[in-house]
Amino acid sequence: MEHPILFLVQLFDLIGLGHFAYEYPHVIYTWFVMLLLILLAFLGTKGISMIPTKGQNVFEIVIGGMEEFIVDITGEEGRRFFPILATVFIYIFICNLIGLVPGFFPPTAKIDTTLSCALVVVPMTHVIGVMYHGPKYIKHFCGPIWWMVPIILPIELIGHTARMLSLTIRLFGNMAGHELVLAILFMLAGAFFAPLPIMVLGIFVSLVQAFVFFLLSTMYFAGALEHAH
């Protein structure tokens, strides 16, 4: 179900790029989120000082809390991968959140966006495994006994493929479903503020879905760091 008005799509239409914008609104709003995050990062780091301001305190609490959470799960080695995990969480959360603003579209309500995030996380898991274990990383897929390899290997390969599908479909399904409910409520009873409770709940849904993606990604990285048993 399409939004009746998408501000950035209308803007692109005015400059002659309407065909692209109408067909790929999630791409337009992904660019918007990227620019927004760059701007926030610039403003957040512009005035860093030994005596932190209120804004700096907020950033330090959020970033520091995420880093400690990752270390609790992965160990000290997890600090090395904090930037990619934190970026995934913040990016997905903001993508989810902007869908609550009238005239804006959450990129995560399109499976292309959620799949692209999963395509970053899951292959990175195996990159980490090879980085830390070298050729021995293959033992993660072979099981504890050599004669069980024909059984364990296909199961492991299916399981790792399912990780990508799980990350992709869970996030997409929840955000697309939330957008659909909001669109229906706006059409049926928008004048009576019926969508407001769902929009408030949407803040919680946006946070939870971003956190679930972040948590699963952290656990996958932790599994790659461990030695095979």
PALUM-585675 format. One record per residue (C-alpha): x, y, z. Coordinates in steps of 0.1 Angstrom, whole numbers, plus 2048, in hexadecimal, padded with zeros to 3 digits. Last residue first. Example, Ala and Ser with C-alpha at 12.3 -4.5 7.8 and 13.67 -1.06 7.14 Angstrom:
<recs>
8897F5847
87B7D384E
</recs>
This chain:
<recs>
9576EB8C4
9607078AC
9717258BC
95D7438C2
9617638AE
947758894
92D7528AF
9337748BD
92D78489B
90C771898
90277C8BB
90A7A08B2
8F579E892
8D878E8A6
8D97AA8BF
8DB7C68A5
8BE7B8891
8AA7B48B1
8B37D78BD
8A77E789C
8877D489E
8827DE8C3
8898028BD
87280689F
8567F28B1
8598098D0
8568288BA
83A8178A7
8268148C7
82383A8C6
8198388A2
7FF81D8A9
7F08328C5
7EF8518AD
7DF83E88F
7BB84589B
7C086B89B
79B870892
7A387F870
7B9861867
79C84A86C
79983384E
7B583F837
7CE846853
7C5825864
7CC812844
7ED82383F
7F881E863
7F07F8861
8037F5841
82180784E
8227F086D
8207D2857
83C7DE841
8527E5860
84B7C3870
84E7AF850
86E7C0844
8807BC865
877797869
87C790844
89F79C840
8AF791861
89F76E85E
8A776A839
8CC772840
8CD75B85E
8BB740849
8D973F832
8EF738851
8D871C85C
8D670C83A
8FC70B838
8FE6FD85B
8E56E1853
8F76D9833
9186D6846
90B6C2864
8FF6A3851
91B69E838
9346A9853
92868F86D
945677864
95E69286F
951695892
94C6B78A5
9376C888A
9416D3867
9356F7864
948708880
9666F3876
968707856
97672386B
99670F86D
9A171F84C
9A873F85E
99B741882
99876688A
996776867
983759859
96875B873
966781870
96177E84A
947764851
93377B867
93879784E
925782835
90778284D
9087A7856
90B7BA836
8F37A4822
8DB7A783E
8DB7CD83B
8D67CA815
8B97B281B
8A87CA833
8AA7E6819
89E7D17FB
8827C3810
8717E5812
8627F1833
8857F683F
887816829
86D826840
85983F82C
853863835
83587982E
828876852
84486E869
84184C878
85483D85B
872851867
876839884
87D819872
89982885D
8A683987C
8A781888F
8B6805871
8D381E86D
8DA820893
8DB7FA896
8F07F4877
90880F87F
90D8018A3
9147DF895
92D7EC87B
93F803893
9407E98B0
9537CF89C
9757D48AC
9647D88CE
9587B48CA
97B7A78D2
9757B18F6
95A7978FA
93E78F8E2
91F7928F7
92A7AA913
9407BD8FA
9227C48E4
90E7D2901
92C7E790C
92E7F68EA
9087FD8E9
90980E90B
927824901
91682F8E1
8F58388F2
905847911
91F85A8FE
9068688E5
8F0874901
90D884914
9188958F4
8F68A58F0
8F68B1914
9188C0911
9388AD91B
9548BD92E
9728AD91E
9658BA8FD
9548AE8DD
9448CB8CA
9438BE8A7
93E8998AF
9198988B4
9128B2899
92689F87F
91787E88A
8F488D888
8FB89A865
909879859
8EA868868
8D287F856
8E487B835
8E2855838
8BD857842
8B586D824
8C885680D
8B483981A
89584E815
89C8517F0
8A482C7ED
8848227FF
8708377E7
87C8227CA
8618227AF
8528447B7
8748547BB
88284579B
865852786
864873799
88787D790
87E89D77E
8878B7799
8638BA7A5
85F8947A6
87D8927BD
86B8A97D5
84B8957D3
85E8767DC
86F8887F8
84D892807
83B871804
816876800
7FA85C7FD
81184080A
80F8217F5
800800800
</recs>
